Amino acid sequence: MSIEVVSKEGLLLELLRKGASLYEIEREMGLSPAEVVRSILSLGDEAPRKIPKVDMYIYLHERGLSREEVMEAMGIDKDKYYDFRVRAIERRGYRLPKKKETRVQELIRYLREGLDIDEIAERMGIERFSVLQIVSRAKREGLVETSGKGKTYRVFLTEEGEKLAV
């Protein structure tokens, strides 16, 4: 059994040569996501394999870093940050993890897709009754109108609801 002492830079170079992902590099080296990106960027032209900065941008956001933390880790300004955001969206259809939408907003989104109450309940993972409670809240807020009873119960978006849905 031989113990090989390798510098952090040497280990990073070896992992990049083997084609390790950013997640694997993080796990193997025990670094934070920001440190992984900083260390790869510090290699510059020495890196055996280039990892696109867009991938680094996506990786950092997937690991839960804020916009400011991503900008700091990648050493970029706000304009460059938004360039990466646009490229990430174009390239992968990737969206930043969104702030949690409210149940009413989720309901409106599903109504726009043309789903009925039962389908909405299934998508939201709740009972039909709970969807109807959300509908009544949306109705109080003037976002939807309803008609009918039982199986013929219909929900329609108002102009206000349409504006919110866009």
C-alpha positions in Angstrom: 0.0 0.0 0.0 1.5 3.3 -1.1 0.4 6.7 -0.1 0.7 9.3 -2.8 0.8 12.9 -1.7 -0.8 15.1 -4.4 -1.3 18.8 -4.3 -4.9 20.1 -4.6 -4.0 21.5 -8.0 -2.6 18.1 -9.0 -5.7 16.3 -7.9 -7.9 18.8 -9.7 -5.9 18.4 -12.9 -6.2 14.6 -12.6 -10.0 14.7 -12.1 -10.4 17.1 -15.1 -8.3 14.7 -17.2 -10.5 11.8 -16.2 -13.6 13.9 -17.3 -15.0 14.3 -13.8 -18.1 16.4 -13.5 -18.2 19.5 -11.3 -20.2 17.5 -8.7 -17.6 14.7 -8.7 -14.8 17.3 -8.3 -16.7 18.8 -5.3 -17.1 15.4 -3.7 -13.6 14.1 -4.3 -11.8 17.3 -3.2 -14.2 18.2 -0.4 -14.5 21.8 -1.7 -17.5 24.1 -1.6 -19.2 24.7 -5.0 -17.7 28.2 -5.1 -14.2 26.8 -4.4 -14.5 24.2 -7.1 -15.3 26.9 -9.7 -12.6 29.3 -8.4 -10.0 26.6 -8.5 -10.9 25.5 -12.1 -10.9 29.1 -13.3 -7.5 29.7 -11.6 -6.0 26.9 -13.7 -6.6 29.0 -16.8 -4.9 27.5 -19.9 -3.3 24.7 -17.8 -6.7 22.9 -17.5 -6.6 19.7 -19.5 -10.3 20.1 -20.3 -12.4 23.2 -20.6 -15.6 23.3 -18.7 -17.9 25.9 -20.2 -18.6 28.8 -17.9 -22.3 28.4 -18.6 -22.1 24.9 -17.1 -20.4 26.4 -14.0 -23.1 29.0 -13.8 -25.8 26.4 -13.9 -23.9 24.2 -11.4 -23.6 27.0 -8.9 -27.3 27.8 -9.0 -28.2 24.2 -8.7 -26.1 24.0 -5.6 -28.2 26.9 -4.1 -25.8 29.8 -4.5 -27.4 33.3 -4.8 -26.7 35.6 -7.7 -24.1 37.6 -5.7 -22.3 34.4 -4.7 -22.3 33.1 -8.3 -20.9 36.5 -9.5 -18.2 36.4 -6.8 -17.2 32.7 -7.4 -17.0 33.2 -11.2 -15.4 36.7 -10.9 -18.0 38.3 -13.1 -20.0 41.5 -13.0 -23.8 41.9 -13.2 -23.8 42.3 -17.0 -21.8 39.2 -17.6 -24.0 37.3 -15.1 -27.1 38.1 -17.1 -25.2 37.1 -20.3 -24.6 33.7 -18.8 -28.3 33.5 -17.7 -29.5 34.2 -21.2 -27.0 31.6 -22.6 -28.0 29.0 -20.1 -31.7 29.5 -21.0 -30.9 29.3 -24.7 -28.7 26.3 -24.4 -30.6 24.0 -22.1 -34.0 25.6 -21.6 -32.6 26.0 -18.1 -34.4 28.3 -15.6 -33.2 29.4 -12.3 -35.0 27.7 -9.4 -38.0 29.9 -9.1 -39.4 31.4 -5.9 -42.2 29.1 -4.7 -45.3 30.1 -6.5 -48.5 30.5 -4.4 -51.2 27.9 -4.7 -53.5 30.5 -6.5 -50.7 31.2 -9.0 -50.3 27.4 -9.6 -54.0 27.1 -10.0 -54.1 29.9 -12.6 -51.2 28.3 -14.5 -53.0 25.0 -14.7 -56.2 26.7 -15.8 -54.3 28.4 -18.6 -53.1 24.9 -19.7 -56.8 23.9 -20.0 -56.9 21.4 -17.2 -60.1 20.5 -15.3 -60.4 20.4 -11.5 -59.6 16.7 -11.2 -56.5 17.0 -13.3 -55.4 20.1 -11.4 -55.9 18.2 -8.1 -53.7 15.3 -9.5 -51.0 17.7 -10.6 -50.9 19.6 -7.3 -51.0 16.3 -5.4 -54.0 17.4 -3.3 -57.7 16.4 -3.0 -60.4 17.9 -5.3 -61.9 19.6 -2.3 -58.6 21.4 -1.6 -58.5 22.7 -5.2 -62.0 24.0 -4.7 -60.8 25.9 -1.6 -58.1 27.5 -3.7 -60.6 28.3 -6.4 -62.8 30.1 -3.8 -59.7 32.1 -2.6 -59.0 33.0 -6.2 -62.6 34.0 -6.7 -62.5 36.3 -3.6 -59.4 37.9 -5.2 -61.4 38.4 -8.4 -59.1 36.2 -10.5 -61.6 33.5 -11.5 -65.3 33.1 -12.1 -67.2 29.9 -11.7 -70.3 28.3 -13.1 -72.2 25.0 -12.7 -72.2 22.3 -10.0 -70.6 18.9 -9.4 -69.1 17.4 -12.6 -70.2 20.4 -14.7 -68.4 22.9 -12.4 -66.3 25.2 -14.6 -63.7 27.8 -13.6 -62.8 30.7 -15.9 -60.0 33.2 -15.6 -61.1 36.9 -15.3 -59.1 39.7 -17.0 -57.2 40.1 -13.7 -56.4 36.4 -13.6 -55.1 36.6 -17.2 -52.8 39.5 -16.3 -51.4 37.5 -13.3 -50.9 34.4 -15.5 -48.7 36.2 -18.0 
